[in-house]
Amino acid sequence: MIDPAALEFPPLNASRDSVLGDYYQDMTAAIALVESGYHGPVNERGIPLLALKGQGDVASVVTTAQYALANMTALRHGDRAREALARAQLDWLVENQESDEPWTGCWVMRHDDPKYPWLRAPWTGSLALGNALSALLRGHELFADGRYLAAADAAYAGLHAERGAWTLYRADGDDLWYEEYPAEQPLHVLNGHIYTLLSVLDYARASGDGGAWERWERGAATVLRHLAEFDTGYWSIYDLRFREPANVHYHKNIHLPQLRILGSLTGDQTFSRTADRWERYLASPVARLRLWAWLRIRARLKR
């Protein structure tokens, strides 16, 4: 089985131009990860499934959208064999987007979340809409298929719709958070917020929508304002509610490139300096030992 921490997902395209081009992060390593069966099987149509204990193999919007982004990057860089797969995943996103209230514009999980007990089917999260939005906008740019643009418009609207406990963003004072896992007591998951925020930037770039530009700026400022809270002094943490250290893959291949991307997009060197410090944690035996100790303690507490 492939170890995702051994792969590389570096920054790729920190552009704010109206032409989107490649995604901000090079997702092509996800091709090997998906096709190795790391998450679960890939069905005959090319849609990756998650193998969930007690629930079987279920479709994953996040994995499908990220796989589509990876295939489109490979296609842009000359791998023509990836076109049919990318189109299949984009078509699947269009076909499985909800058109009825209260989920209009969303992709709904028809399975229970295995980690957070309050997330029972049906539910959705900002990361699903964000990754799908980024994929669909690039799909429209690459293939000139109007269905992809219509689905992207609906996803952006769905991301910002008020739906009570299932509202996917929180506007709190100057802060604007996108919630990967909606909850009464918010989690503020770092990677989920940033990936969703990048999709809002995609929408602003592609549409010129002033409100989307304002949301991008406010959301980026929110990350900057709270960035130190995600730093334990030896590792990055996944979220601000449970404050669990990220695993090595998330620390190395998600948090680090995300911060470098935000540094390039905003011009604020705080992001880059924090990424440099977090990268030093990777090479520190003391930091690795502290992470291992924390994980051991958590495993004991869960027994």
C-alpha positions in Angstrom: 0.0 0.0 0.0 1.3 3.5 -0.9 2.3 5.7 2.0 0.8 9.2 1.2 3.4 10.8 3.4 6.1 9.5 0.9 4.4 11.4 -2.0 4.8 15.0 -2.9 1.9 17.6 -3.4 3.8 20.8 -3.9 2.4 24.3 -4.7 1.9 24.7 -8.4 0.1 27.8 -9.6 -0.4 30.8 -7.3 -2.2 33.0 -9.8 -5.0 35.5 -9.3 -5.7 36.0 -13.1 -9.1 35.5 -14.6 -7.7 32.4 -16.5 -7.6 29.7 -13.9 -5.2 27.2 -15.5 -3.6 24.6 -13.2 -4.9 24.2 -9.6 -2.9 26.0 -6.9 -1.4 22.6 -5.7 0.0 19.8 -7.8 -2.5 17.0 -7.1 -1.1 14.6 -9.7 0.3 12.3 -6.9 -3.3 11.6 -6.0 -3.6 9.6 -9.2 -1.3 6.9 -7.9 -2.9 7.1 -4.5 -6.5 6.6 -5.8 -5.6 4.0 -8.4 -3.6 1.9 -5.9 -6.9 1.4 -3.9 -5.6 3.4 -0.9 -9.1 4.9 -0.3 -11.1 2.0 -1.7 -12.0 0.7 -5.1 -12.5 2.7 -8.3 -15.7 1.8 -10.0 -16.1 0.9 -13.7 -16.8 4.5 -14.6 -13.6 5.8 -12.9 -15.2 7.2 -9.7 -13.2 6.5 -6.6 -15.1 5.0 -3.7 -14.3 5.0 0.1 -14.3 1.6 1.8 -16.1 2.4 5.1 -16.3 -0.3 7.8 -19.9 -1.4 8.2 -21.2 0.9 5.4 -19.6 -0.7 2.3 -18.1 1.2 -0.6 -19.4 4.7 -0.9 -18.9 7.5 -3.4 -16.7 10.4 -2.1 -17.2 13.9 -3.5 -14.0 15.1 -2.1 -11.9 12.3 -3.5 -13.7 12.5 -6.8 -13.1 16.2 -7.2 -9.5 16.0 -6.2 -9.0 13.1 -8.6 -10.6 15.2 -11.3 -8.2 18.1 -10.5 -5.2 15.7 -10.7 -6.4 14.3 -14.0 -6.9 17.7 -15.5 -3.4 18.8 -14.4 -1.9 15.7 -16.0 -4.0 16.4 -19.1 -2.8 20.0 -19.3 0.8 18.8 -19.1 0.4 16.3 -22.0 -1.1 13.1 -20.7 -4.1 12.9 -23.2 -5.1 9.5 -21.7 -6.4 11.4 -18.7 -9.1 13.3 -20.6 -11.8 10.6 -20.5 -11.3 10.1 -16.8 -11.5 13.8 -16.0 -14.7 14.1 -18.0 -16.2 11.1 -16.3 -15.5 12.6 -12.8 -16.8 16.0 -13.8 -19.9 14.5 -15.3 -20.5 12.5 -12.1 -20.3 15.8 -10.1 -22.9 17.4 -12.3 -25.2 14.3 -12.1 -25.0 14.0 -8.3 -25.4 17.7 -7.4 -28.6 18.3 -5.4 -31.3 20.5 -7.0 -33.9 20.5 -4.2 -34.0 22.4 -0.9 -32.4 22.4 1.7 -29.4 21.0 -0.2 -29.6 22.9 -3.5 -26.2 23.2 -5.0 -24.6 20.7 -2.6 -23.3 17.1 -2.7 -24.9 15.1 0.1 -23.1 12.3 1.9 -25.4 9.3 2.0 -23.2 7.7 4.7 -22.4 8.4 8.3 -19.1 10.1 9.0 -16.8 7.5 10.6 -15.0 10.1 12.8 -17.6 12.6 14.1 -20.7 11.0 15.6 -23.1 13.9 15.0 -22.6 13.7 11.2 -25.3 11.2 10.1 -26.6 10.8 6.6 -27.6 13.0 5.0 -25.0 15.7 5.6 -22.5 17.8 3.7 -19.5 20.0 4.3 -17.7 23.0 2.8 -14.7 20.9 1.5 -17.0 18.8 -0.7 -18.5 21.9 -2.3 -15.1 23.7 -2.4 -13.1 21.0 -4.2 -16.0 20.3 -6.5 -16.3 24.0 -7.3 -12.6 24.3 -8.2 -12.8 21.2 -10.4 -16.0 22.2 -12.2 -14.6 25.7 -13.0 -11.5 24.2 -14.4 -13.5 21.7 -16.3 -15.5 24.4 -17.9 -12.4 26.3 -18.8 -10.8 23.2 -20.3 -13.7 21.6 -22.1 -16.1 24.5 -22.6 -19.0 22.5 -21.2 -21.8 24.8 -20.0 -23.1 22.2 -17.6 -19.9 22.5 -15.5 -20.3 26.3 -15.2 -23.9 26.0 -14.2 -23.0 23.4 -11.5 -20.2 25.6 -10.3 -22.6 28.6 -10.0 -25.0 26.4 -8.0 -22.2 25.1 -5.8 -21.0 28.7 -4.9 -24.6 29.6 -4.0 -25.0 26.4 -2.0 -21.8 27.0 -0.1 -23.2 30.3 1.1 -26.8 29.4 1.7 -28.3 29.6 5.2 -29.6 26.2 6.3 -29.6 26.3 10.1 -27.2 23.8 11.7 -26.0 22.8 8.2 -24.8 26.3 7.2 -21.3 25.8 5.8 -19.7 29.0 6.9 -19.4 31.1 10.0 -19.1 34.9 10.0 -18.0 35.9 13.5 -16.8 39.5 13.8 -14.0 40.0 11.4 -13.6 36.2 10.9 -15.0 34.1 8.1 -14.6 30.4 8.5 -15.7 27.6 6.1 -16.6 24.5 8.0 -15.6 21.1 6.5 -17.5 19.4 9.3 -20.5 21.5 10.4 -21.1 21.4 14.1 -22.9 23.5 16.8 -19.5 24.0 18.4 -17.3 24.7 15.3 -14.2 22.7 14.5 -12.4 25.2 12.2 -10.5 22.6 10.4 -7.4 24.3 8.8 -7.1 22.4 5.6 -10.9 22.3 4.9 -11.2 26.0 5.4 -8.2 26.8 3.1 -9.2 24.5 0.3 -12.7 25.9 0.4 -11.3 29.4 0.5 -9.2 28.7 -2.6 -12.4 27.7 -4.4 -14.0 31.0 -3.4 -10.9 32.7 -5.0 -11.4 30.5 -8.1 -15.0 31.8 -8.3 -13.9 35.4 -7.8 -11.3 35.0 -10.6 -13.6 33.3 -13.0 -16.7 35.4 -12.5 -15.3 38.7 -11.3 -17.9 38.7 -8.5 -17.1 41.4 -6.0 -18.7 39.5 -3.1 -16.5 36.5 -3.8 -13.3 38.7 -3.7 -14.4 40.1 -0.4 -15.0 36.6 1.0 -11.6 35.5 -0.2 -9.8 38.5 1.5 -11.8 38.0 4.7 -11.2 34.3 4.8 -7.4 34.6 4.2 -7.2 37.3 6.9 -8.9 34.9 9.3 -6.3 32.2 8.7 -3.5 34.7 9.3 -5.2 36.0 12.5 -5.5 32.5 13.9 -2.4 30.8 12.4 -0.5 30.7 15.7 -3.3 28.7 17.3 -2.6 25.8 14.8 1.0 25.6 16.0 1.8 23.4 19.0 5.5 24.4 19.0 6.5 21.1 17.6 3.7 20.2 15.0 0.7 21.6 13.3 -2.8 20.7 14.5 -5.8 19.6 12.4 -8.6 21.7 14.0 -9.2 24.3 16.8 -11.8 22.3 18.7 -10.1 19.0 19.4 -6.6 20.3 18.7 -5.3 16.9 17.4 -1.9 17.0 15.8 -2.2 16.4 12.0 -0.7 13.2 10.7 2.5 13.3 8.8 0.8 13.4 5.4 -1.5 16.2 6.4 1.4 18.2 8.0 3.8 17.7 5.0 1.5 17.5 2.0 -1.5 19.6 2.9 -0.7 22.2 5.6 2.8 23.1 4.3 1.8 23.6 0.6 -1.4 25.4 1.6 0.6 28.0 3.7 3.1 28.5 0.9 0.2 29.0 -1.6 -1.4 31.6 0.7 1.9 33.3 1.1 2.3 33.6 -2.6 -1.3 34.7 -3.2 -1.4 37.3 -0.4 2.2 38.5 -0.3 2.2 38.1 3.5 5.4 36.5 4.6 3.9 35.2 7.8 2.5 32.3 5.9 5.9 31.5 4.4 7.7 31.9 7.7 5.2 29.6 9.4 5.6 27.0 6.6 9.4 27.2 7.1 9.0 26.5 10.8 6.6 23.6 10.3 9.0 22.1 7.7 11.7 22.1 10.3 9.4 20.1 12.6 9.5 17.4 10.0 13.2 17.1 10.3 13.3 17.3 14.1 13.6 13.9 16.0 12.3 15.7 19.1 9.2 16.9 17.2 8.6 13.4 15.8 9.0 11.9 19.3 6.5 14.4 20.8 4.0 13.6 18.1 4.5 9.8 18.6 3.9 10.3 22.4 0.8 12.3 21.9 -0.6 9.7 19.5 0.1 7.0 22.1 -1.7 8.9 24.8 -4.7 9.5 22.6 -4.9 5.8 21.7 -4.9 4.8 25.4 -7.6 7.4 26.2 -9.8 5.9 23.4 -9.7 2.4 24.9 
